[in-house]
Amino acid sequence: MAQDEIMQYVPPETHQKIIAKDEHPLYRAYCIGEEGKATPNVIGIVGRVLNWMRAAISAMVQKLQYGTKNFHNHAETNDHQGRTVIGELVGKALEYVDGKLRAVAVTYIYPQYRKFKADAASIEAEIELDPTGRSNVVDGVHVLDVTGIAVGDSAYAKPAFPAAGLVAQLQAFDMQGNHQGGENMGEELTIERVKAFLKAGGHQPSAVFDKPTLLSDPLVGDHVLQKLGEEYGRRREKEDELNALKKTMPEKMTKLENDNKDLRQTIATGRAKELMQSVITERKLEGQKGDFIKLRLPQFKVEGEAIDDAAIKDQVNKFIDSQIDEFDKLAPVFNPKPPASAEGDDGKGGANDKSSAEGQKPNAGGLIRRA
């Protein structure tokens, strides 16, 4: 874990509480467990090798609680009474190193213990082991609770996990670069420390740089230009869609109006046909005239915007009037009067009259047509 990564795992509110009482806190990141075999000191069990599976390492981190105490060295038991507490857990993480999953604990070291050499670490925990047929290897390890983290000098302390120990440390500082010395802490103000400070305090870049400076950064400037270009493209696309809609709108409105007009006329014509029979009855148009009007009914079409019954009925009456006129014109053609008697007749008709009458046959509509 890189030095500037430590602050990613320390909650900002936790860091703020710490710097309220310690202006330059020292944070240390320890590997406390790794996927693979380990030989821990299990109380009541001696010489057992525990095969830590990936799930067990993940469970170890899940069981870590913020505020868990860091003790200076292990004790004979996991009892906390009378032991030196040099810090507490403020962050935790899982990371892969060389294909193996590691459990990382980030601790805050109390100011009075910063000079302690503490580059070895291991957990104090309650675990449950699955039975195994092998005498000295346990494959099933279940972490029930992590009660503490013991740290000490690697020259004397031997952690159960081969990779366990200090992996990174970082001391927070003010913007003038003032800080208190800790183990392996240099005096140089590096960009990594500046980044760590900004992350720890939750500061935005605008808190350090003004707008022109930020925009002069090629990374920021290119990003802004890209976003502006994308926004411009989106607006142009919407504008093109709107212009295309405006061009087609008059045609669509005209079609809609025509469709509505046709629909209204269809409805009105249907209603007119319903009123037609009642008008024919009211006007007593029976016989040939009534039949003639009914035959011509398909020619009727409501004109204009007549939609109420009174207006439609008025048009029906006008149509019937026109059909009566038409009938009166056509009736003499299909039903002419008999011709006058021939010279020398007695005036009472004769054989010619009879044959003439017999030669006339009614058509299906009641009109008389000549045979």
DRENBA-181468 format. One record per residue (C-alpha): x negated, y negated, z. Coordinates in nm, 2 decimals, padded with zeros to 4 digits, always signed. Each point is the difference from the previous one (the first is absolute). Example, Ala and Ser with C-alpha at 12.3 -4.5 7.8 and 13.67 -1.06 7.14 Angstrom:
     xx     yy     zz
 -01.23 +00.45 +00.78
 -00.14 -00.34 -00.07
***
This chain:
     xx     yy     zz
 +00.00 +00.00 +00.00
 -00.14 -00.34 -00.10
 -00.04 -00.27 +00.26
 +00.26 -00.23 -00.16
 +00.26 +00.28 -00.01
 +00.03 +00.02 +00.38
 +00.24 -00.29 +00.02
 +00.24 +00.17 -00.24
 +00.09 +00.24 +00.28
 +00.03 -00.25 +00.28
 +00.35 -00.15 +00.01
 -00.02 -00.39 -00.02
 +00.21 -00.04 +00.32
 -00.24 +00.22 +00.19
 -00.30 -00.19 -00.13
 +00.17 -00.33 +00.10
 +00.06 +00.12 +00.36
 -00.37 +00.11 +00.03
 -00.15 -00.32 -00.13
 +00.22 -00.20 +00.24
 -00.23 +00.14 +00.28
 -00.31 +00.10 -00.20
 -00.10 -00.24 -00.28
 -00.24 +00.24 -00.17
 +00.13 +00.35 +00.06
 -00.21 +00.30 -00.10
 +00.18 +00.28 -00.19
 -00.14 +00.34 -00.06
 +00.13 +00.27 -00.23
 -00.07 +00.36 +00.10
 +00.05 +00.33 -00.18
 +00.17 +00.21 +00.26
 +00.09 +00.31 -00.21
 -00.05 +00.16 -00.34
 +00.15 +00.28 -00.20
 -00.20 +00.31 +00.06
 -00.16 +00.20 +00.29
 -00.08 -00.16 +00.34
 -00.12 +00.14 +00.34
 +00.18 -00.21 +00.26
 -00.02 +00.03 +00.38
 +00.34 +00.17 +00.06
 +00.07 +00.01 +00.37
 +00.05 +00.37 +00.09
 -00.14 +00.13 -00.33
 -00.37 +00.03 -00.08
 -00.17 +00.05 -00.33
 +00.30 -00.02 -00.23
 -00.02 -00.15 -00.35
 +00.30 -00.20 -00.10
 +00.08 -00.02 -00.37
 +00.17 -00.34 -00.04
 +00.23 +00.00 -00.30
 +00.10 -00.31 -00.18
 +00.34 -00.01 +00.16
 -00.16 +00.01 +00.35
 -00.23 -00.30 -00.08
 +00.31 -00.19 -00.12
 +00.19 +00.09 +00.32
 -00.30 -00.12 +00.20
 +00.03 -00.35 -00.14
 +00.38 +00.00 +00.04
 -00.05 +00.08 +00.37
 -00.24 -00.29 +00.05
 +00.17 -00.28 +00.20
 -00.10 -00.36 -00.01
 -00.16 -00.09 +00.33
 -00.14 +00.35 +00.06
 -00.31 -00.05 +00.23
 -00.36 +00.04 -00.11
 -00.21 +00.16 +00.27
 -00.37 -00.01 +00.03
 -00.10 +00.37 -00.04
 +00.22 +00.30 +00.08
 +00.08 +00.13 +00.35
 +00.03 +00.35 +00.13
 +00.38 -00.02 -00.06
 +00.23 -00.24 -00.19
 +00.08 -00.18 +00.32
 -00.03 -00.38 -00.03
 -00.05 -00.09 +00.36
 -00.34 -00.15 +00.08
 -00.12 -00.02 -00.36
 -00.15 -00.30 -00.18
 +00.24 -00.14 -00.26
 -00.20 -00.20 -00.26
 +00.27 -00.07 -00.25
 +00.33 +00.10 -00.16
 +00.15 +00.13 -00.32
 +00.13 -00.29 -00.23
 +00.02 +00.18 -00.34
 +00.00 +00.34 -00.17
 -00.04 +00.14 -00.35
 -00.04 +00.31 -00.22
 -00.27 +00.00 -00.27
 -00.16 +00.25 -00.23
 -00.37 +00.04 +00.00
 -00.16 +00.26 -00.23
 +00.33 +00.17 -00.05
 +00.08 +00.04 +00.38
 +00.26 -00.19 +00.19
 -00.13 -00.20 +00.29
 +00.18 -00.15 +00.30
 -00.13 -00.35 +00.09
 +00.06 -00.20 +00.32
 -00.06 -00.37 +00.01
 -00.08 -00.12 +00.35
 -00.04 -00.34 +00.17
 -00.31 +00.00 +00.22
 +00.03 -00.21 +00.31
 -00.26 -00.29 +00.02
 -00.19 +00.13 +00.30
 -00.06 +00.34 -00.17
 -00.13 -00.12 -00.34
 -00.36 +00.08 +00.09
 +00.09 +00.36 +00.07
 -00.13 +00.24 -00.26
 +00.30 +00.19 -00.12
 -00.04 +00.16 -00.34
 +00.16 +00.34 +00.08
 +00.37 +00.06 +00.05
 +00.25 +00.28 +00.06
 +00.36 +00.02 +00.11
 +00.14 +00.13 +00.33
 +00.32 +00.17 -00.09
 +00.26 +00.26 +00.09
 +00.00 +00.26 -00.28
 +00.18 +00.33 -00.06
 -00.18 +00.29 -00.17
 +00.16 +00.27 -00.22
 -00.09 +00.36 +00.09
 -00.25 +00.16 -00.24
 -00.14 +00.34 -00.06
 -00.36 -00.13 -00.01
 -00.17 -00.03 +00.34
 -00.17 -00.34 -00.04
 +00.19 -00.19 -00.28
 +00.33 -00.17 +00.03
 +00.17 -00.11 -00.32
 +00.31 -00.15 +00.14
 -00.06 -00.33 +00.20
 +00.29 -00.22 +00.10
 -00.06 -00.34 +00.17
 +00.26 -00.07 +00.26
 -00.14 -00.32 +00.14
 -00.32 -00.21 -00.01
 -00.07 -00.13 +00.35
 -00.33 -00.18 -00.05
 -00.31 -00.06 -00.22
 -00.34 +00.06 +00.15
 -00.30 -00.19 -00.15
 -00.36 +00.02 +00.09
 -00.36 +00.02 -00.11
 -00.05 +00.26 -00.27
 -00.34 +00.09 +00.14
 +00.19 +00.16 +00.29
 +00.36 +00.05 -00.11
 +00.07 +00.27 -00.25
 +00.35 -00.04 -00.16
 +00.20 +00.31 -00.11
 +00.02 -00.12 -00.36
 -00.32 -00.03 -00.19
 +00.10 -00.33 -00.17
 +00.14 -00.16 +00.32
 -00.16 -00.33 +00.10
 -00.02 -00.37 -00.08
 +00.08 -00.07 -00.36
 +00.03 -00.38 +00.00
 +00.02 -00.30 +00.23
 +00.09 -00.37 -00.03
 +00.00 -00.30 +00.22
 +00.24 -00.28 -00.07
 -00.13 -00.35 -00.01
 +00.10 -00.36 -00.05
 -00.04 -00.19 -00.33
 -00.33 -00.16 +00.12
 -00.15 +00.35 +00.01
 -00.04 +00.00 +00.38
 +00.02 +00.35 +00.14
 -00.12 +00.21 +00.29
 -00.25 +00.26 -00.07
 +00.09 +00.37 +00.00
 -00.17 +00.31 -00.10
 -00.13 -00.01 -00.36
 +00.15 -00.35 -00.04
 -00.19 -00.23 -00.22
 +00.01 -00.38 +00.02
 +00.07 -00.05 -00.37
 +00.34 -00.14 -00.10
 +00.10 +00.23 -00.29
 +00.29 -00.01 -00.24
 +00.12 +00.33 +00.15
 +00.03 -00.16 +00.34
 +00.18 -00.30 -00.15
 +00.25 +00.25 -00.16
 +00.04 +00.18 +00.32
 +00.07 -00.32 +00.19
 +00.26 -00.11 -00.25
 +00.17 +00.34 +00.01
 -00.01 +00.01 +00.38
 +00.16 -00.34 +00.04
 +00.25 +00.06 -00.28
 -00.13 -00.31 -00.18
 +00.10 -00.07 -00.37
 -00.27 -00.12 -00.24
 +00.19 -00.33 -00.02
 -00.10 -00.05 +00.37
 -00.36 -00.03 -00.11
 +00.01 -00.13 -00.35
 +00.20 -00.28 -00.16
 +00.22 +00.06 -00.31
 -00.25 -00.13 -00.26
 -00.27 +00.23 +00.14
 +00.23 +00.30 +00.00
 +00.11 -00.07 -00.36
 -00.37 -00.04 -00.11
 -00.06 +00.36 +00.10
 +00.02 +00.20 -00.33
 +00.18 +00.28 +00.17
 +00.27 -00.23 +00.14
 +00.01 -00.22 -00.31
 +00.04 +00.30 -00.24
 +00.27 +00.15 +00.22
 +00.19 -00.33 +00.01
 -00.03 -00.03 -00.38
 +00.11 +00.35 -00.05
 +00.31 -00.05 +00.22
 +00.08 -00.33 -00.17
 -00.03 +00.17 -00.34
 +00.23 +00.28 +00.11
 +00.25 -00.25 +00.13
 -00.02 -00.20 -00.32
 +00.05 +00.31 -00.21
 +00.30 +00.10 +00.21
 +00.16 -00.35 -00.05
 -00.07 +00.00 -00.37
 +00.16 +00.34 -00.03
 +00.31 -00.12 +00.19
 +00.01 -00.32 -00.21
 -00.01 +00.20 -00.32
 +00.28 +00.22 +00.12
 +00.20 -00.31 +00.08
 -00.06 -00.16 -00.34
 +00.10 +00.33 -00.17
 +00.32 +00.01 +00.20
 +00.07 -00.37 -00.08
 -00.03 +00.08 -00.38
 +00.24 +00.29 +00.02
 +00.24 -00.15 +00.25
 +00.22 -00.20 -00.26
 +00.05 +00.30 -00.21
 +00.08 +00.21 +00.30
 +00.25 -00.26 +00.13
 +00.17 -00.03 -00.35
 +00.03 +00.38 -00.01
 +00.14 +00.01 +00.35
 +00.25 -00.27 -00.08
 +00.11 +00.18 -00.32
 +00.03 +00.33 +00.19
 +00.21 -00.17 +00.27
 +00.22 -00.16 -00.27
 +00.05 +00.33 -00.17
 +00.08 +00.17 +00.33
 +00.26 -00.27 +00.08
 +00.16 +00.04 -00.34
 +00.01 +00.38 +00.03
 +00.17 -00.04 +00.34
 +00.24 -00.26 -00.14
 +00.08 +00.21 -00.31
 +00.08 +00.30 +00.22
 +00.23 -00.21 +00.21
 +00.16 -00.14 -00.31
 +00.09 +00.34 -00.13
 +00.17 +00.07 +00.33
 +00.20 -00.32 -00.03
 +00.09 +00.06 -00.37
 +00.27 +00.26 +00.06
 +00.17 -00.22 +00.27
 +00.01 -00.29 -00.24
 +00.14 +00.21 -00.28
 +00.27 +00.12 +00.23
 +00.07 -00.36 +00.13
 +00.04 -00.12 -00.36
 +00.21 +00.30 -00.10
 -00.22 +00.08 -00.29
 +00.12 +00.35 -00.07
 +00.04 +00.19 -00.32
 -00.23 -00.07 -00.30
 -00.14 -00.32 +00.14
 -00.09 +00.16 +00.33
 -00.17 +00.29 -00.18
 -00.18 -00.23 -00.24
 -00.14 -00.21 +00.29
 -00.11 +00.31 +00.18
 -00.18 +00.12 -00.31
 -00.19 -00.33 -00.02
 -00.09 +00.00 +00.37
 -00.37 +00.11 -00.05
 -00.06 -00.32 -00.19
 +00.08 -00.21 +00.31
 -00.30 -00.15 +00.19
 +00.01 -00.26 +00.27
 -00.17 -00.32 -00.10
 -00.19 -00.24 +00.22
 -00.02 +00.02 +00.38
 +00.36 +00.11 +00.07
 -00.02 +00.23 +00.30
 +00.32 -00.07 +00.20
 +00.33 +00.17 -00.10
 +00.18 -00.32 -00.10
 -00.27 -00.10 -00.25
 -00.03 +00.36 -00.14
 +00.38 +00.03 -00.03
 +00.01 -00.33 -00.19
 -00.25 +00.15 -00.25
 +00.21 +00.32 -00.02
 +00.31 -00.20 -00.09
 -00.19 -00.19 -00.27
 -00.13 +00.33 -00.14
 +00.35 +00.14 -00.01
 +00.12 -00.32 -00.17
 -00.26 +00.04 -00.27
 +00.09 +00.37 -00.04
 +00.37 -00.08 -00.03
 -00.09 -00.25 -00.28
 -00.21 +00.27 -00.17
 +00.28 +00.25 +00.03
 +00.25 -00.24 -00.15
 -00.23 -00.05 -00.30
 -00.06 +00.37 -00.05
 +00.35 +00.13 +00.07
 +00.15 -00.10 -00.34
 -00.28 +00.19 -00.18
 +00.06 +00.32 +00.18
 +00.38 -00.03 +00.04
 +00.14 -00.20 -00.29
 +00.37 -00.08 -00.05
 +00.20 +00.21 -00.26
 +00.01 -00.15 -00.35
 +00.32 -00.16 -00.13
 +00.26 +00.22 -00.20
 -00.06 +00.04 -00.37
 +00.23 -00.18 -00.26
 +00.33 +00.20 -00.06
 +00.00 +00.15 +00.34
 +00.31 -00.03 +00.20
 -00.19 -00.17 +00.27
 +00.05 +00.28 +00.25
 -00.31 +00.19 -00.08
 -00.03 +00.32 -00.19
 -00.23 +00.29 -00.07
 -00.31 -00.23 -00.03
 +00.06 -00.14 +00.34
 +00.02 +00.34 +00.15
 -00.31 +00.12 -00.16
 -00.18 -00.31 +00.10
 +00.10 +00.05 +00.36
 -00.10 +00.36 -00.01
 -00.34 -00.10 -00.14
 -00.08 -00.19 +00.31
 -00.17 +00.18 +00.29
 -00.09 -00.13 +00.35
 -00.37 +00.00 +00.10
 -00.12 +00.11 +00.34
 +00.01 -00.35 +00.14
 +00.37 -00.05 -00.08
 -00.08 -00.23 -00.30
 +00.16 +00.09 -00.33
 -00.24 +00.07 -00.28
 +00.09 +00.09 -00.35
 -00.05 +00.36 -00.12
***
